[in-house]
Amino acid sequence: MSFRLIDEVIERDSERLVAVKLVEADAPYLRDHFPTFPVLPGVLMLEAMVQAARELADQGDRSDPPLVLGTVRALKYGRFVAAGSTIRVEVSRAGEGLDFKGRVEILEGDGVGDGAVAASGRFTLRAARIASAGSPRLGAPRAYA
């Protein structure tokens, strides 16, 4: 299953990308999180930052392995993101290669942030390790001497 956690890129340059996402009240991932108080799961806030970073890192060449989450450092959660909210996702390069820092902020009705940070942290992306024909399957048990 593939889904987008960014609806629209609103700013972009070579070092920074800003996107927005409406958290639909009927989104399937809200059904069980939590039934009486639906909020965007924290792992999906991280995924929104990862998807924005992929957009920023994209060089237009789809022949390379896809970029996946490598490491996460200093991830902090602030506020709940309630169903029906709009989030602003900002990522920027944080050093060499595929190191990024990201921030998820809750927007008010006029599109201006109220300063409520839902999540922030630093993370890296890496190329997915794709098993080729003839190579051992990823995750297969190995014999050790």
DAJO-V741408 format. One line per field, one symbol per residue. ss: DSSP state (A for helix, B for strand, O for the rest). Layout:
# DAJO-V741408
ss = ???
This chain:
# DAJO-V741408
ss = OOOOOOOBBBBBOOOBBBBBBBOOOOOAAAOOOOOOOOBOOAAAAAAAAAAAAAAAAOOOOOOOOOBBBBBBBBBBBOOOOBOOOBBBBBBBBOOOOOBBBBBBBBBOOOOOBBBBBBBBBBBBBBBOOOOOOOOOOOOOOOOOO
